[in-house]
């Protein structure tokens, strides 16, 4: 089962309300996405920790409903 782009954006925004979130459907199939997430909440965190925060926002959907997500994060 694929995830809608809007659902991915909404889940990330709920967990990181101050974030700028841009999600794109890379293949047009609803299964391969890229996301850019910029949030002050990432300040001082490693890229691994930043990505973990985004994956946590997706509440276990990664690898299931959400097949692939190319993720770029930054604090500003």
Z-matrix of the N, CA and C atoms (Angstrom, degrees):
N
C 1 1.452
C 2 1.531 1 108.68
N 3 1.303 2 117.29 1 129.24
C 4 1.461 3 122.88 2 -179.28
C 5 1.529 4 110.53 3 -84.70
N 6 1.322 5 114.76 4 160.93
C 7 1.466 6 121.44 5 175.96
C 8 1.511 7 109.75 6 -108.04
N 9 1.304 8 116.82 7 143.06
C 10 1.464 9 121.61 8 177.24
C 11 1.523 10 109.79 9 -77.20
N 12 1.314 11 115.80 10 143.89
C 13 1.455 12 122.34 11 178.64
C 14 1.527 13 110.81 12 -54.35
N 15 1.308 14 117.56 13 -45.06
C 16 1.472 15 121.70 14 -179.31
C 17 1.526 16 111.64 15 -61.54
N 18 1.327 17 117.41 16 -35.59
C 19 1.466 18 120.60 17 178.46
C 20 1.524 19 111.11 18 -65.86
N 21 1.329 20 116.62 19 -40.34
C 22 1.469 21 120.55 20 178.23
C 23 1.523 22 109.49 21 -62.99
N 24 1.323 23 116.64 22 -49.59
C 25 1.471 24 120.83 23 178.77
C 26 1.522 25 111.26 24 -57.23
N 27 1.321 26 117.15 25 -46.80
C 28 1.468 27 121.27 26 -177.49
C 29 1.524 28 112.08 27 -63.31
N 30 1.321 29 117.61 28 -41.59
C 31 1.468 30 120.42 29 179.96
C 32 1.528 31 111.09 30 -64.04
N 33 1.332 32 116.40 31 -41.35
C 34 1.466 33 119.82 32 179.12
C 35 1.528 34 109.85 33 -67.37
N 36 1.338 35 117.03 34 -43.27
C 37 1.473 36 120.58 35 -179.57
C 38 1.528 37 112.18 36 -65.41
N 39 1.323 38 117.57 37 -32.99
C 40 1.469 39 119.97 38 177.45
C 41 1.522 40 110.56 39 -65.00
N 42 1.322 41 116.90 40 -40.81
C 43 1.462 42 120.83 41 -178.37
C 44 1.527 43 112.12 42 -79.56
N 45 1.325 44 116.55 43 -31.14
C 46 1.469 45 122.13 44 -178.39
C 47 1.530 46 108.40 45 -129.36
N 48 1.339 47 117.56 46 74.25
C 49 1.468 48 121.06 47 -172.65
C 50 1.526 49 114.74 48 -61.97
N 51 1.325 50 117.48 49 -22.08
C 52 1.461 51 120.35 50 -179.78
C 53 1.523 52 112.51 51 -89.69
N 54 1.309 53 118.08 52 2.65
C 55 1.462 54 122.62 53 -173.55
C 56 1.522 55 112.72 54 -82.86
N 57 1.318 56 113.74 55 149.98
C 58 1.468 57 121.54 56 166.18
C 59 1.524 58 105.13 57 -94.85
N 60 1.306 59 117.46 58 123.47
C 61 1.463 60 122.51 59 -174.12
C 62 1.519 61 109.66 60 -124.95
N 63 1.331 62 116.09 61 126.13
C 64 1.462 63 121.97 62 175.76
C 65 1.522 64 107.35 63 -127.66
N 66 1.320 65 116.36 64 120.02
C 67 1.465 66 121.57 65 179.89
C 68 1.520 67 108.52 66 -120.01
N 69 1.326 68 116.49 67 137.02
C 70 1.462 69 121.97 68 177.02
C 71 1.517 70 109.59 69 -127.70
N 72 1.322 71 115.97 70 142.54
C 73 1.462 72 122.47 71 173.39
C 74 1.527 73 106.25 72 -86.94
N 75 1.319 74 117.11 73 108.20
C 76 1.456 75 121.73 74 -172.26
C 77 1.525 76 114.10 75 -71.40
N 78 1.308 77 117.61 76 -35.75
C 79 1.460 78 120.95 77 -173.89
C 80 1.524 79 113.18 78 -112.44
N 81 1.331 80 117.10 79 -3.12
C 82 1.449 81 120.35 80 -178.14
C 83 1.518 82 113.31 81 72.40
N 84 1.334 83 116.13 82 15.79
C 85 1.466 84 120.23 83 -176.81
C 86 1.520 85 113.81 84 -109.08
N 87 1.340 86 117.11 85 0.04
C 88 1.457 87 120.50 86 -179.60
C 89 1.510 88 113.79 87 72.18
N 90 1.334 89 117.23 88 14.35
C 91 1.461 90 120.48 89 -178.89
C 92 1.522 91 113.87 90 -127.83
N 93 1.326 92 117.81 91 -18.26
C 94 1.460 93 121.86 92 -176.95
C 95 1.527 94 108.78 93 -121.94
N 96 1.329 95 115.56 94 108.82
C 97 1.457 96 121.63 95 -174.96
C 98 1.521 97 111.49 96 -122.11
N 99 1.325 98 114.56 97 159.66
C 100 1.458 99 121.52 98 165.73
C 101 1.522 100 106.50 99 -122.96
N 102 1.327 101 115.60 100 148.97
C 103 1.462 102 120.16 101 178.70
C 104 1.521 103 109.85 102 -139.59
N 105 1.307 104 114.59 103 137.83
C 106 1.461 105 122.17 104 170.94
C 107 1.517 106 105.77 105 -113.30
N 108 1.329 107 115.93 106 123.46
C 109 1.457 108 121.01 107 -179.10
C 110 1.526 109 107.85 108 -126.78
N 111 1.326 110 115.93 109 119.23
C 112 1.466 111 122.39 110 179.88
C 113 1.521 112 106.87 111 -118.12
N 114 1.341 113 115.78 112 121.87
C 115 1.457 114 119.17 113 -176.72
C 116 1.528 115 111.22 114 -149.02
N 117 1.332 116 117.12 115 138.20
C 118 1.458 117 120.15 116 173.45
C 119 1.532 118 111.59 117 -61.76
N 120 1.319 119 117.46 118 -21.54
C 121 1.468 120 121.32 119 179.25
C 122 1.528 121 111.95 120 -64.19
N 123 1.329 122 117.35 121 -17.27
C 124 1.459 123 121.64 122 -179.91
C 125 1.532 124 113.06 123 -84.45
N 126 1.326 125 116.85 124 -5.64
C 127 1.470 126 120.55 125 -175.08
C 128 1.529 127 111.28 126 -55.39
N 129 1.330 128 115.21 127 126.45
C 130 1.454 129 121.72 128 177.29
C 131 1.517 130 114.62 129 81.00
N 132 1.327 131 118.02 130 -1.07
C 133 1.460 132 120.91 131 -178.45
C 134 1.527 133 110.73 132 -96.84
N 135 1.312 134 115.66 133 149.30
C 136 1.459 135 120.48 134 175.02
C 137 1.526 136 108.98 135 -69.78
N 138 1.326 137 116.04 136 163.10
C 139 1.465 138 120.23 137 176.58
C 140 1.527 139 110.69 138 -58.92
N 141 1.327 140 116.69 139 -38.01
C 142 1.466 141 120.43 140 179.31
C 143 1.521 142 110.22 141 -60.18
N 144 1.334 143 117.49 142 -46.59
C 145 1.472 144 121.21 143 179.28
C 146 1.532 145 111.22 144 -64.86
N 147 1.331 146 116.62 145 -39.59
C 148 1.463 147 120.33 146 178.13
C 149 1.526 148 110.17 147 -61.10
N 150 1.318 149 116.45 148 -46.32
C 151 1.464 150 120.83 149 -179.84
C 152 1.523 151 110.52 150 -65.00
N 153 1.315 152 117.12 151 -38.39
C 154 1.470 153 120.34 152 177.96
C 155 1.523 154 110.92 153 -61.24
N 156 1.324 155 116.81 154 -37.46
C 157 1.465 156 120.12 155 178.22
C 158 1.531 157 110.93 156 -63.93
N 159 1.328 158 116.72 157 -40.73
C 160 1.467 159 120.25 158 179.10
C 161 1.528 160 109.87 159 -68.08
N 162 1.337 161 116.64 160 -44.74
C 163 1.467 162 119.73 161 179.06
C 164 1.532 163 111.01 162 -61.46
N 165 1.329 164 117.02 163 -37.96
C 166 1.467 165 120.52 164 177.29
C 167 1.525 166 110.38 165 -63.44
N 168 1.332 167 116.59 166 -36.39
C 169 1.466 168 120.84 167 178.22
C 170 1.528 169 111.74 168 -62.81
N 171 1.325 170 116.16 169 -26.74
C 172 1.467 171 120.97 170 -178.45
C 173 1.523 172 112.55 171 -84.85
N 174 1.313 173 116.36 172 0.64
C 175 1.467 174 124.04 173 169.53
C 176 1.532 175 114.07 174 48.46
N 177 1.324 176 116.15 175 51.64
C 178 1.460 177 120.31 176 174.67
C 179 1.520 178 115.45 177 79.09
N 180 1.316 179 117.97 178 5.37
C 181 1.472 180 120.84 179 -179.66
C 182 1.531 181 112.04 180 -75.71
N 183 1.348 182 116.97 181 -23.57
C 184 1.458 183 121.63 182 -179.09
C 185 1.523 184 109.60 183 -62.51
N 186 1.321 185 116.58 184 129.29
C 187 1.458 186 120.99 185 -179.88
C 188 1.514 187 113.13 186 86.85
N 189 1.308 188 117.11 187 -10.48
C 190 1.471 189 121.72 188 177.91
C 191 1.513 190 108.68 189 -115.05
N 192 1.335 191 115.90 190 -98.31
C 193 1.468 192 120.74 191 177.94
C 194 1.528 193 111.35 192 -63.64
N 195 1.318 194 116.13 193 -30.50
C 196 1.464 195 122.02 194 179.48
C 197 1.518 196 108.05 195 -107.50
N 198 1.321 197 116.07 196 103.96
C 199 1.469 198 121.93 197 -172.74
C 200 1.534 199 112.78 198 -71.94
N 201 1.337 200 117.32 199 -48.03
C 202 1.464 201 120.07 200 -175.50
C 203 1.525 202 110.23 201 -145.57
N 204 1.338 203 114.78 202 135.35
C 205 1.458 204 120.98 203 178.31
C 206 1.517 205 109.02 204 -139.07
N 207 1.321 206 116.73 205 111.16
C 208 1.466 207 122.18 206 172.94
C 209 1.525 208 105.85 207 -83.08
N 210 1.313 209 116.83 208 117.43
C 211 1.461 210 121.50 209 -168.99
C 212 1.523 211 111.70 210 -115.12
N 213 1.329 212 115.11 211 131.43
C 214 1.467 213 122.82 212 173.08
C 215 1.511 214 106.77 213 -124.47
N 216 1.338 215 116.42 214 126.64
C 217 1.465 216 120.50 215 -179.80
C 218 1.529 217 109.75 216 -127.81
N 219 1.337 218 114.78 217 154.19
C 220 1.462 219 120.28 218 172.33
C 221 1.523 220 108.47 219 -162.59
N 222 1.327 221 114.49 220 164.98
C 223 1.462 222 119.10 221 -179.97
C 224 1.510 223 111.99 222 -90.12
N 225 1.299 224 118.22 223 -15.03
C 226 1.470 225 120.01 224 175.97
C 227 1.501 226 111.67 225 -161.63
